[in-house]
């Protein structure tokens, strides 16, 4: 290690200017006032002392003088481990009053990127922080040929999870889009590899280490024209008599004119069972292509596995994957309710939406484990009221989430939390863990016969909901599993669901104090999904963030750890602040008419069902947090609108399509 460097840096650039202002900062370090320095080589070995170009920004735009004690303090050491591996390790302490961001550039010069090339950066990282909202990632600063900043690239595979024990493998790949040369649009020609540590709140302290190999520029793998991407090992699922909708992605063939057609064939035991053909005009261009299909399956189609084979006239056949046809292909569809039972029974009116289960976390009566009043002391009034409303006797319709600590039981009783209750995000005090287990067992016993499942903790990847270690999380889930199964072994336990698919590695890598994987204590696995939509009735995407890709990523994350358990999504919301509309559907979900939004939600549930998801919980029916841009009506699924007097009212076109989805797809 080289001698430790201590830098107290004060650059006030504003939260949104984090990357926009990087250009001038880096230029001042390189001495080139007009252009970013470039390196045309594909990549070289590290210097004897690996280079770090440091930049610090603040969210409020205020400049902070170095050495005043009111700025960010960054201490780090670097070393070259080998010719092509370097390491930086250190600490960051935010002594300012604003959220801070640290950028560490890994090259003295930007790498040149030509058409048909891609760049790859591999790293391993460790991060521990006093605040779980702090994040670390590797990625790139992206610029034009003239050195003008265009954007940044931080793929999901390049993001580390704060609070996850041990080393995390990160990879940042970037390939310019093939259509970026539109008139008046600059192309990415320069990339600058970097490490980001961001969302550092005032008072936070961060310890980190990153090992990396220099970013390499290489040719993109050649894609044969008229070729398509296979689905992977997981089968698609459909019922006899249904319409099977999906999209095919591949590389266009400019010679495929309007006279050519594409063919889809179902094959079983080497025999052609059914075949469909359609015009191939979508393939008559170079570059990426998306082709939609909507296949009416015969009512008498025999259950079983079918090979799905695609062919473009004049090109070889391609096996896409497996379609599993079954009469048992059902998906449980539930909902979250904030004030049912409660004041919304009067303010909004009776529930109009069908649901097969109610998830407890949203309920004003259940969200903070309020019934646990002390060791072996319980107040069941709220639990009983919630249970009677959503699950009359004899109906298994309740999904109880064991998440959060009452203030009296918390290991950090003064710590703020996302639930607005001090100490709620911290695990219980260790001496109370046996009492916590007994609380779980007593709750399950009280609701026995009404429970369809229990869930261990909510979005533990977010610091506002969980501030413990991954080992503590695994130990808590082992407690939930043990005390649930003691009462009724048939009640399924759902693994903690992170806020997004990228954070699944926190769950799947977590181990108990005895070294057992957390996922051993679960019957279902999965993650929350927000902003991802399915395909329309023609198999064309509503949003660039598609459900097919999202579920595929869930399966890949599970496969890495050898997990083959059923998939659940206990929170599914479509309305987000930054949608990604497509050419096929340029209007995002949060701006669609209620009729169009209802159809998009219905088709998204169809897509989840086709991907084999066993359980999905909509979030939510009546949140009431109205944001005209992000959540019109105060619901991520558009089940509410706001009338002229500012009152929430049910959006019947949307609710009707939810009810139709449950009728067609829901588990009996």
DORO-57968 format. One record per residue (C-alpha): y, z, x. Coordinates in Angstrom, 3 decimals, decimal comma. Layout:
// residues N
- Y_Z_X $
...
//
This chain:
// residues 668
- 0,000_0,000_0,000 $
- 3,531_-0,687_1,181 $
- 6,094_2,147_1,094 $
- 7,053_3,060_-2,460 $
- 10,159_1,384_-3,848 $
- 12,417_3,247_-6,237 $
- 14,865_1,179_-8,247 $
- 17,256_2,458_-10,860 $
- 18,335_-0,728_-12,559 $
- 21,048_-1,177_-15,164 $
- 21,184_-4,592_-16,777 $
- 22,306_-4,553_-20,395 $
- 21,254_-7,755_-22,121 $
- 20,295_-6,837_-25,675 $
- 16,911_-6,763_-27,371 $
- 16,873_-10,392_-28,414 $
- 18,232_-11,540_-25,093 $
- 15,300_-10,191_-23,122 $
- 14,083_-13,589_-22,016 $
- 17,239_-15,588_-22,648 $
- 19,092_-13,747_-19,910 $
- 16,306_-13,890_-17,369 $
- 17,478_-17,218_-15,960 $
- 20,734_-15,987_-14,468 $
- 19,124_-12,795_-13,208 $
- 16,378_-14,632_-11,371 $
- 18,788_-17,209_-9,996 $
- 20,887_-14,475_-8,458 $
- 17,806_-13,216_-6,648 $
- 16,848_-16,658_-5,341 $
- 20,341_-17,808_-4,437 $
- 19,990_-21,080_-6,361 $
- 22,813_-21,201_-8,920 $
- 21,896_-24,465_-10,646 $
- 18,118_-24,804_-10,912 $
- 15,051_-22,662_-10,889 $
- 13,248_-23,085_-7,549 $
- 10,012_-24,992_-8,055 $
- 6,682_-25,157_-6,331 $
- 4,757_-28,338_-6,961 $
- 1,529_-26,979_-5,500 $
- -1,240_-25,996_-7,859 $
- -1,087_-22,491_-6,476 $
- -1,207_-20,767_-3,122 $
- -2,450_-17,537_-1,617 $
- -0,366_-14,401_-1,792 $
- 2,179_-13,369_0,800 $
- 1,097_-10,633_3,198 $
- 3,178_-8,399_0,949 $
- 2,909_-9,689_-2,651 $
- 6,243_-10,704_-4,128 $
- 7,699_-8,875_-7,141 $
- 10,972_-9,995_-8,719 $
- 12,147_-7,094_-10,874 $
- 14,318_-7,253_-13,976 $
- 15,188_-4,492_-16,465 $
- 16,801_-5,014_-19,873 $
- 17,964_-2,736_-22,697 $
- 17,931_-3,192_-26,438 $
- 21,557_-2,239_-27,028 $
- 23,164_-4,615_-24,533 $
- 24,948_-1,807_-22,684 $
- 25,139_-2,099_-18,903 $
- 23,952_0,966_-17,021 $
- 25,016_1,686_-13,469 $
- 22,265_2,363_-10,981 $
- 21,842_5,945_-9,864 $
- 23,609_7,542_-12,816 $
- 20,497_9,117_-14,241 $
- 21,112_7,272_-17,518 $
- 19,150_4,129_-16,667 $
- 15,566_2,953_-16,265 $
- 13,788_4,209_-13,173 $
- 11,050_1,971_-11,810 $
- 8,866_3,002_-8,881 $
- 6,142_0,709_-7,605 $
- 3,922_-0,182_-4,665 $
- 2,337_-3,538_-3,901 $
- -0,511_-4,608_-1,685 $
- -2,566_-7,701_-0,977 $
- -6,235_-6,969_-1,613 $
- -7,363_-10,412_-0,408 $
- -5,986_-13,908_0,119 $
- -5,920_-14,503_-3,620 $
- -5,655_-11,037_-5,170 $
- -2,657_-8,735_-5,273 $
- -1,933_-5,388_-6,871 $
- 1,168_-3,614_-8,137 $
- 1,039_0,000_-9,303 $
- 3,737_2,412_-10,277 $
- 5,661_4,296_-12,916 $
- 8,496_3,549_-15,309 $
- 10,689_6,268_-16,767 $
- 13,318_5,476_-19,383 $
- 16,209_7,890_-18,874 $
- 18,549_5,850_-21,059 $
- 19,280_6,133_-24,771 $
- 18,034_2,618_-25,588 $
- 14,628_0,969_-25,692 $
- 13,859_-0,646_-22,340 $
- 11,995_-3,713_-21,104 $
- 10,690_-4,333_-17,578 $
- 9,783_-7,769_-16,232 $
- 8,026_-8,311_-12,895 $
- 7,974_-11,926_-11,743 $
- 4,938_-12,744_-9,623 $
- 6,216_-15,896_-7,891 $
- 9,282_-16,643_-5,820 $
- 9,267_-20,172_-7,256 $
- 8,440_-21,599_-10,665 $
- 5,307_-23,745_-10,908 $
- 5,685_-27,385_-11,894 $
- 3,625_-28,461_-14,913 $
- 3,042_-32,134_-15,740 $
- 1,617_-33,672_-18,901 $
- -2,095_-33,163_-19,136 $
- -1,978_-30,018_-17,012 $
- -2,439_-26,357_-17,859 $
- -1,819_-23,087_-16,053 $
- -4,085_-20,012_-15,905 $
- -3,361_-16,448_-14,776 $
- -6,046_-13,764_-14,556 $
- -5,443_-10,051_-14,181 $
- -6,876_-6,596_-14,801 $
- -4,623_-3,759_-15,932 $
- -4,504_-0,041_-16,568 $
- -1,725_1,558_-18,596 $
- -1,048_5,076_-19,785 $
- 2,177_5,983_-21,560 $
- 3,709_8,977_-23,253 $
- 4,422_6,714_-26,255 $
- 1,735_4,437_-27,686 $
- 4,255_1,767_-28,717 $
- 4,722_0,791_-25,054 $
- 2,918_-2,460_-24,261 $
- 1,948_-4,342_-21,121 $
- 1,087_-8,020_-20,878 $
- 0,965_-10,919_-18,457 $
- 2,336_-14,323_-19,327 $
- 4,945_-16,931_-18,492 $
- 8,616_-17,758_-18,614 $
- 8,701_-21,390_-19,854 $
- 11,480_-23,793_-18,831 $
- 12,500_-27,421_-18,948 $
- 12,526_-29,744_-15,954 $
- 16,179_-28,790_-15,412 $
- 15,295_-25,093_-15,292 $
- 16,627_-24,330_-18,776 $
- 14,877_-21,447_-20,547 $
- 12,865_-22,650_-23,557 $
- 10,588_-19,808_-24,608 $
- 7,876_-17,481_-23,344 $
- 4,102_-17,477_-23,583 $
- 2,160_-14,222_-23,998 $
- -1,230_-15,037_-25,567 $
- -3,265_-12,361_-27,280 $
- -5,831_-12,408_-24,480 $
- -3,084_-11,353_-22,046 $
- -2,021_-8,144_-23,836 $
- -3,225_-4,711_-22,738 $
- -3,720_-1,839_-25,179 $
- -1,872_1,373_-24,363 $
- -4,093_4,427_-24,571 $
- -7,305_2,534_-23,903 $
- -9,292_4,231_-21,158 $
- -10,287_2,224_-18,111 $
- -9,494_-1,244_-16,848 $
- -8,642_-4,120_-19,201 $
- -9,260_-7,771_-18,385 $
- -6,304_-10,037_-19,186 $
- -6,029_-13,823_-19,155 $
- -2,976_-15,963_-19,859 $
- -3,594_-19,687_-20,359 $
- -0,847_-22,108_-21,271 $
- -1,020_-25,823_-21,987 $
- 2,025_-27,719_-23,318 $
- 1,689_-29,129_-26,812 $
- 0,997_-32,841_-26,844 $
- 3,701_-33,495_-29,444 $
- 6,539_-31,669_-27,690 $
- 8,197_-34,887_-26,458 $
- 9,924_-35,466_-29,813 $
- 13,434_-36,980_-29,614 $
- 15,927_-34,377_-28,433 $
- 13,222_-31,842_-27,663 $
- 12,793_-30,566_-24,104 $
- 9,311_-30,373_-22,694 $
- 7,949_-27,432_-20,755 $
- 7,893_-28,501_-17,122 $
- 8,308_-25,212_-15,223 $
- 6,436_-21,939_-15,664 $
- 7,070_-18,595_-13,970 $
- 4,206_-16,063_-14,090 $
- 5,207_-12,489_-14,890 $
- 4,150_-9,012_-15,972 $
- 5,966_-7,494_-18,963 $
- 6,206_-3,812_-19,840 $
- 8,124_-3,589_-23,092 $
- 9,052_-1,395_-26,055 $
- 9,730_1,565_-23,732 $
- 11,547_4,126_-25,921 $
- 14,064_6,627_-24,545 $
- 12,328_9,432_-22,713 $
- 9,072_7,520_-22,287 $
- 7,102_7,600_-19,067 $
- 4,621_4,853_-18,159 $
- 1,950_4,683_-15,460 $
- 0,508_1,246_-14,758 $
- -1,454_-0,843_-12,303 $
- -2,108_-4,571_-12,410 $
- -4,346_-6,651_-10,154 $
- -3,859_-10,393_-10,361 $
- -4,832_-13,688_-8,808 $
- -2,027_-16,246_-8,397 $
- -1,476_-18,541_-11,352 $
- -3,154_-21,931_-10,924 $
- -2,154_-25,281_-12,342 $
- -5,025_-27,629_-13,185 $
- -5,841_-30,659_-15,287 $
- -6,649_-29,995_-18,931 $
- -10,273_-30,725_-19,826 $
- -10,614_-34,259_-21,108 $
- -11,189_-34,516_-24,856 $
- -13,073_-37,572_-26,044 $
- -11,319_-39,451_-28,832 $
- -12,922_-38,884_-32,192 $
- -14,466_-35,584_-31,045 $
- -14,396_-32,370_-33,082 $
- -14,715_-28,655_-32,368 $
- -17,898_-26,908_-33,498 $
- -17,709_-23,758_-35,640 $
- -19,693_-21,500_-33,318 $
- -22,805_-19,456_-33,996 $
- -21,645_-17,666_-37,164 $
- -22,530_-19,613_-40,333 $
- -20,124_-20,497_-43,103 $
- -21,157_-19,105_-46,485 $
- -21,134_-20,676_-49,967 $
- -22,895_-20,398_-53,329 $
- -24,693_-23,173_-55,214 $
- -22,306_-24,812_-57,674 $
- -19,179_-23,812_-55,728 $
- -16,700_-26,014_-53,885 $
- -16,999_-25,508_-50,142 $
- -13,575_-26,005_-48,518 $
- -12,906_-26,126_-44,796 $
- -11,016_-27,990_-42,103 $
- -12,213_-29,925_-39,079 $
- -10,179_-29,919_-35,879 $
- -10,539_-32,489_-33,142 $
- -8,977_-35,241_-31,054 $
- -7,686_-38,396_-32,702 $
- -8,863_-41,918_-31,984 $
- -6,041_-44,459_-32,162 $
- -8,484_-47,233_-33,037 $
- -9,623_-45,423_-36,155 $
- -7,726_-47,396_-38,753 $
- -7,537_-47,171_-42,507 $
- -10,748_-49,183_-42,814 $
- -12,776_-46,515_-41,034 $
- -14,269_-43,500_-42,745 $
- -15,632_-40,135_-41,765 $
- -18,943_-38,808_-43,044 $
- -20,200_-35,290_-43,618 $
- -23,911_-34,676_-44,021 $
- -25,967_-31,626_-45,011 $
- -29,307_-31,628_-43,189 $
- -32,240_-29,304_-43,713 $
- -35,599_-29,521_-41,968 $
- -34,517_-32,887_-40,472 $
- -33,902_-34,348_-43,939 $
- -30,557_-35,518_-45,325 $
- -29,887_-33,422_-48,426 $
- -26,355_-34,505_-49,361 $
- -23,689_-36,768_-47,891 $
- -19,961_-37,281_-48,472 $
- -17,554_-39,912_-47,122 $
- -13,758_-40,130_-47,080 $
- -11,015_-42,263_-45,436 $
- -10,446_-41,518_-41,740 $
- -6,717_-42,221_-41,622 $
- -6,028_-38,735_-40,211 $
- -7,820_-39,788_-37,014 $
- -5,707_-42,890_-36,369 $
- -3,465_-41,147_-33,828 $
- -3,874_-39,689_-30,386 $
- -3,805_-35,929_-29,959 $
- -4,892_-33,013_-32,177 $
- -6,050_-33,793_-35,720 $
- -6,861_-31,587_-38,701 $
- -9,017_-33,113_-41,459 $
- -9,614_-31,258_-44,707 $
- -12,808_-31,329_-46,761 $
- -13,651_-30,008_-50,225 $
- -17,374_-30,397_-50,923 $
- -18,720_-29,824_-54,457 $
- -22,130_-28,226_-53,971 $
- -24,771_-28,936_-56,597 $
- -25,711_-26,067_-58,872 $
- -29,386_-26,631_-58,036 $
- -28,837_-26,733_-54,259 $
- -31,640_-24,628_-52,802 $
- -30,575_-21,451_-50,970 $
- -31,029_-21,615_-47,217 $
- -29,420_-22,713_-43,965 $
- -28,128_-26,266_-43,618 $
- -26,899_-28,145_-40,555 $
- -23,456_-29,669_-41,155 $
- -23,050_-32,957_-39,283 $
- -19,803_-34,939_-39,004 $
- -19,359_-38,538_-37,932 $
- -16,412_-40,902_-37,512 $
- -17,327_-44,571_-37,894 $
- -17,976_-45,987_-34,472 $
- -18,334_-42,580_-32,775 $
- -21,318_-40,298_-32,058 $
- -22,377_-37,696_-34,585 $
- -21,296_-34,077_-34,070 $
- -23,038_-30,976_-35,381 $
- -20,330_-28,605_-36,656 $
- -22,524_-25,606_-37,371 $
- -24,510_-23,929_-40,126 $
- -23,754_-23,575_-43,837 $
- -25,598_-20,667_-45,419 $
- -26,123_-21,310_-49,124 $
- -26,997_-18,156_-51,023 $
- -26,657_-16,679_-54,489 $
- -25,935_-13,319_-52,833 $
- -22,766_-14,483_-51,078 $
- -20,452_-11,901_-52,587 $
- -17,401_-10,199_-51,120 $
- -16,006_-6,863_-52,280 $
- -12,303_-7,234_-53,089 $
- -10,205_-4,093_-53,402 $
- -6,576_-3,061_-53,441 $
- -4,192_-0,336_-52,323 $
- -2,031_1,517_-54,843 $
- 0,891_3,749_-53,892 $
- 1,830_5,383_-57,175 $
- -1,161_4,744_-59,455 $
- -1,781_7,347_-60,718 $
- 1,824_8,410_-60,673 $
- 5,291_7,304_-61,750 $
- 4,526_3,584_-61,591 $
- 2,322_3,944_-64,629 $
- 5,611_4,312_-66,511 $
- 8,060_2,433_-64,287 $
- 5,925_-0,702_-63,888 $
- 3,354_-0,278_-66,623 $
- -0,431_-0,356_-66,816 $
- -2,401_-1,963_-64,001 $
- -2,956_-5,664_-64,640 $
- -4,942_-6,435_-61,508 $
- -8,706_-6,216_-61,211 $
- -10,157_-4,506_-58,142 $
- -13,575_-3,425_-56,992 $
- -12,377_-0,513_-54,905 $
- -9,199_1,469_-54,261 $
- -8,331_2,417_-50,680 $
- -6,888_5,895_-50,413 $
- -4,420_5,589_-47,539 $
- -1,566_4,122_-49,608 $
- -1,725_6,746_-52,357 $
- 1,028_9,349_-52,536 $
- -1,748_11,824_-53,342 $
- -4,060_10,964_-50,434 $
- -2,222_9,409_-47,468 $
- -1,769_12,575_-45,363 $
- -5,013_14,488_-45,989 $
- -2,880_16,783_-48,143 $
- -5,885_18,461_-49,706 $
- -6,860_20,124_-46,396 $
- -4,806_23,319_-46,596 $
- -6,486_25,374_-43,861 $
- -9,910_25,905_-42,281 $
- -12,313_25,605_-45,239 $
- -9,366_25,771_-47,659 $
- -8,775_22,848_-50,019 $
- -6,521_21,889_-52,894 $
- -8,462_19,247_-54,825 $
- -5,957_18,552_-57,605 $
- -4,563_15,336_-56,051 $
- -7,982_14,101_-54,932 $
- -9,482_14,644_-58,382 $
- -6,572_12,950_-60,135 $
- -6,798_9,897_-57,833 $
- -10,569_9,702_-58,226 $
- -10,517_9,967_-62,032 $
- -7,965_7,174_-62,281 $
- -9,723_4,664_-60,030 $
- -13,398_5,555_-60,418 $
- -14,581_6,930_-63,726 $
- -17,887_8,734_-63,497 $
- -20,744_6,514_-62,431 $
- -18,569_3,959_-60,630 $
- -18,558_3,664_-56,826 $
- -15,010_2,411_-56,375 $
- -13,360_4,720_-53,834 $
- -12,716_4,001_-50,141 $
- -11,447_7,195_-48,510 $
- -9,658_6,914_-45,167 $
- -9,898_10,000_-42,959 $
- -6,746_9,498_-40,918 $
- -4,076_11,841_-39,656 $
- -3,724_15,591_-39,175 $
- -1,773_17,957_-41,415 $
- 1,029_19,570_-39,422 $
- -0,691_22,946_-39,412 $
- -3,838_21,438_-37,850 $
- -2,194_18,987_-35,443 $
- -2,542_19,189_-31,669 $
- 1,113_18,046_-31,498 $
- 2,730_19,589_-34,611 $
- 6,305_18,596_-33,697 $
- 5,543_15,003_-32,813 $
- 7,041_12,396_-35,199 $
- 4,670_10,023_-36,985 $
- 4,730_6,811_-38,970 $
- 3,799_8,745_-42,101 $
- 6,968_10,825_-41,862 $
- 4,957_14,025_-41,360 $
- 5,310_15,842_-38,014 $
- 2,074_15,886_-36,048 $
- 0,235_13,484_-38,360 $
- -0,503_10,896_-35,652 $
- -2,091_13,403_-33,264 $
- -5,748_14,461_-33,438 $
- -6,440_17,932_-34,806 $
- -6,224_20,863_-32,426 $
- -9,576_20,997_-30,579 $
- -10,425_24,427_-31,914 $
- -10,212_22,963_-35,446 $
- -12,580_20,045_-34,917 $
- -15,545_21,877_-36,491 $
- -13,324_22,621_-39,510 $
- -12,284_18,938_-39,597 $
- -15,937_17,932_-39,798 $
- -16,529_20,401_-42,632 $
- -13,465_18,978_-44,433 $
- -15,004_15,497_-44,246 $
- -18,312_16,786_-45,553 $
- -16,683_18,714_-48,414 $
- -14,603_15,696_-49,441 $
- -17,603_13,367_-49,423 $
- -19,636_15,877_-51,413 $
- -16,877_16,254_-54,008 $
- -16,608_12,476_-54,461 $
- -20,328_11,766_-54,190 $
- -21,332_9,063_-56,643 $
- -17,798_7,621_-56,686 $
- -17,484_6,614_-53,019 $
- -18,184_3,054_-51,950 $
- -17,342_3,955_-48,340 $
- -15,294_5,986_-45,890 $
- -13,079_4,771_-43,063 $
- -12,316_6,517_-39,787 $
- -8,572_6,581_-38,982 $
- -5,930_3,922_-39,648 $
- -4,482_1,470_-37,083 $
- -5,072_3,700_-34,050 $
- -3,615_1,042_-31,746 $
- -0,137_1,960_-33,021 $
- 1,515_5,062_-31,622 $
- 3,044_5,926_-34,959 $
- -0,458_6,414_-36,383 $
- -2,494_7,723_-33,423 $
- -1,431_9,389_-30,191 $
- -4,779_10,632_-28,942 $
- -7,053_9,041_-26,348 $
- -9,743_6,480_-27,063 $
- -12,343_9,160_-26,269 $
- -10,833_11,481_-28,882 $
- -10,872_8,607_-31,380 $
- -14,570_7,980_-30,741 $
- -15,363_11,692_-31,042 $
- -13,493_11,917_-34,358 $
- -15,376_8,915_-35,744 $
- -18,666_10,444_-34,655 $
- -17,689_13,536_-36,677 $
- -16,819_11,424_-39,735 $
- -20,109_9,539_-39,483 $
- -22,245_12,669_-39,018 $
- -20,710_14,675_-41,847 $
- -20,687_11,711_-44,254 $
- -24,316_10,820_-43,664 $
- -25,324_14,476_-44,050 $
- -24,211_14,237_-47,671 $
- -25,379_10,711_-48,488 $
- -26,887_8,371_-45,854 $
- -26,205_5,363_-48,097 $
- -22,402_5,708_-47,887 $
- -21,154_3,153_-45,328 $
- -18,714_4,163_-42,605 $
- -16,066_1,645_-41,543 $
- -14,872_1,615_-37,936 $
- -11,165_2,220_-37,276 $
- -9,307_-0,988_-38,081 $
- -6,512_-1,849_-35,635 $
- -3,294_-3,449_-36,840 $
- -4,362_-6,838_-35,475 $
- -7,382_-8,618_-34,076 $
- -6,081_-8,462_-30,500 $
- -6,458_-4,673_-30,427 $
- -10,164_-4,644_-31,298 $
- -10,988_-4,052_-27,645 $
- -9,529_-0,549_-28,048 $
- -12,129_0,183_-30,732 $
- -15,092_-1,586_-29,180 $
- -14,538_-0,131_-25,689 $
- -13,990_3,453_-26,875 $
- -16,726_5,931_-26,017 $
- -17,389_9,505_-27,047 $
- -17,356_12,457_-24,683 $
- -21,096_11,885_-24,357 $
- -20,589_8,219_-23,415 $
- -21,762_6,634_-26,674 $
- -19,839_3,610_-28,002 $
- -17,655_4,322_-31,018 $
- -19,097_1,353_-32,902 $
- -22,511_3,059_-32,988 $
- -21,020_5,324_-35,657 $
- -19,981_2,494_-38,014 $
- -21,664_0,291_-40,586 $
- -18,747_-2,203_-40,807 $
- -16,342_-3,476_-38,153 $
- -13,168_-5,532_-38,295 $
- -9,378_-5,472_-38,152 $
- -6,352_-5,634_-40,402 $
- -4,989_-9,129_-40,983 $
- -1,358_-9,905_-41,788 $
- 0,237_-13,319_-42,006 $
- -2,952_-15,389_-41,723 $
- -3,643_-17,741_-44,626 $
- -6,645_-19,837_-45,529 $
- -6,985_-23,525_-46,332 $
- -5,885_-25,165_-49,568 $
- -8,150_-26,840_-52,119 $
- -8,336_-29,929_-49,875 $
- -9,246_-27,909_-46,776 $
- -5,784_-28,188_-45,183 $
- -4,025_-25,148_-43,649 $
- -1,250_-23,159_-45,323 $
- -0,189_-21,506_-42,072 $
- -0,645_-22,138_-38,364 $
- -2,289_-18,722_-38,141 $
- -5,481_-19,523_-40,014 $
- -8,147_-17,208_-41,367 $
- -10,910_-19,270_-39,750 $
- -9,453_-18,709_-36,279 $
- -8,744_-15,047_-37,034 $
- -12,305_-14,276_-38,137 $
- -13,700_-16,283_-35,215 $
- -11,689_-14,066_-32,871 $
- -13,112_-10,972_-34,590 $
- -16,614_-12,293_-34,054 $
- -15,930_-13,123_-30,404 $
- -14,616_-9,615_-29,790 $
- -17,714_-8,142_-31,430 $
- -20,087_-10,442_-29,538 $
- -18,712_-9,293_-26,177 $
- -20,013_-5,812_-27,032 $
- -23,236_-6,986_-28,675 $
- -22,048_-6,019_-32,173 $
- -23,587_-7,864_-35,130 $
- -22,473_-5,613_-37,990 $
- -20,863_-6,858_-41,242 $
- -17,177_-7,706_-41,094 $
- -14,517_-5,911_-43,152 $
- -10,751_-6,335_-43,485 $
- -9,433_-3,193_-45,152 $
- -5,793_-4,395_-45,155 $
- -4,969_-8,026_-45,897 $
- -1,362_-9,095_-46,417 $
- 0,173_-12,562_-46,381 $
- 3,937_-12,067_-46,587 $
- 5,432_-11,590_-43,109 $
- 8,878_-11,920_-41,563 $
- 7,909_-14,706_-39,173 $
- 5,607_-17,158_-40,965 $
- 4,297_-20,320_-39,314 $
- 4,290_-23,044_-41,998 $
- 2,460_-26,321_-41,418 $
- 3,304_-29,953_-42,072 $
- 0,895_-29,813_-45,012 $
- 2,648_-26,738_-46,477 $
- 6,199_-26,471_-45,117 $
- 7,136_-23,643_-47,528 $
- 5,931_-20,255_-46,231 $
- 4,104_-17,801_-48,474 $
- 7,081_-15,472_-48,862 $
- 9,225_-18,327_-50,254 $
- 6,667_-20,041_-52,478 $
- 6,942_-19,982_-56,235 $
- 4,730_-17,355_-57,860 $
- 2,345_-20,076_-59,018 $
- 2,053_-21,515_-55,502 $
- 1,751_-18,049_-53,933 $
- -1,033_-17,139_-56,347 $
- -2,905_-20,302_-55,419 $
- -2,419_-19,669_-51,678 $
- -3,692_-16,097_-52,045 $
- -6,689_-17,261_-54,070 $
- -7,570_-19,931_-51,511 $
- -7,142_-17,408_-48,678 $
- -9,684_-15,117_-50,351 $
- -11,972_-18,136_-50,703 $
- -11,575_-18,755_-46,955 $
- -12,409_-15,127_-46,103 $
- -15,493_-15,401_-48,284 $
- -16,558_-18,653_-46,609 $
- -16,257_-16,983_-43,210 $
- -18,723_-14,311_-44,278 $
- -16,326_-11,360_-44,571 $
- -18,119_-8,711_-46,625 $
- -15,156_-6,601_-47,745 $
- -11,401_-7,173_-48,043 $
- -8,683_-4,815_-49,247 $
- -5,383_-6,305_-50,410 $
- -2,246_-4,498_-49,243 $
- -0,781_-3,687_-51,610 $
- -0,059_-3,760_-55,335 $
- 3,079_-1,629_-55,706 $
- 4,560_-0,664_-52,337 $
- 8,107_-1,071_-53,613 $
- 9,595_-1,765_-50,165 $
- 11,457_-4,875_-51,274 $
- 12,693_-7,259_-48,588 $
- 13,793_-10,622_-50,026 $
- 12,939_-12,392_-46,777 $
- 9,760_-10,626_-45,649 $
- 8,288_-9,041_-48,797 $
- 9,892_-10,430_-51,939 $
- 9,077_-7,999_-54,725 $
- 7,949_-5,301_-52,309 $
- 4,363_-6,477_-51,833 $
- 2,675_-8,254_-48,921 $
- 0,539_-10,116_-51,466 $
- 3,365_-10,966_-53,920 $
- 1,860_-9,009_-56,847 $
- 5,371_-7,837_-57,779 $
- 8,747_-9,441_-58,312 $
- 12,151_-7,815_-58,824 $
- 14,069_-8,432_-62,025 $
- 17,848_-8,724_-62,426 $
- 18,152_-4,939_-62,650 $
- 16,275_-4,413_-59,383 $
- 13,106_-3,164_-61,072 $
- 9,610_-4,049_-59,898 $
- 7,680_-6,159_-62,369 $
- 4,156_-7,555_-62,114 $
- 3,967_-11,190_-60,938 $
- 1,396_-12,414_-63,456 $
- 0,670_-15,841_-61,861 $
- -0,328_-14,108_-58,630 $
- -2,289_-11,346_-60,346 $
- -4,183_-13,864_-62,478 $
- -5,418_-15,672_-59,349 $
- -6,540_-12,383_-57,775 $
- -8,502_-11,630_-60,932 $
- -10,042_-15,094_-60,824 $
- -11,085_-14,614_-57,183 $
- -12,796_-11,326_-58,033 $
- -14,612_-12,969_-60,918 $
- -15,874_-15,802_-58,717 $
- -16,304_-14,138_-55,322 $
- -16,465_-10,403_-55,896 $
- -19,598_-8,361_-55,391 $
- -21,346_-7,460_-58,611 $
//
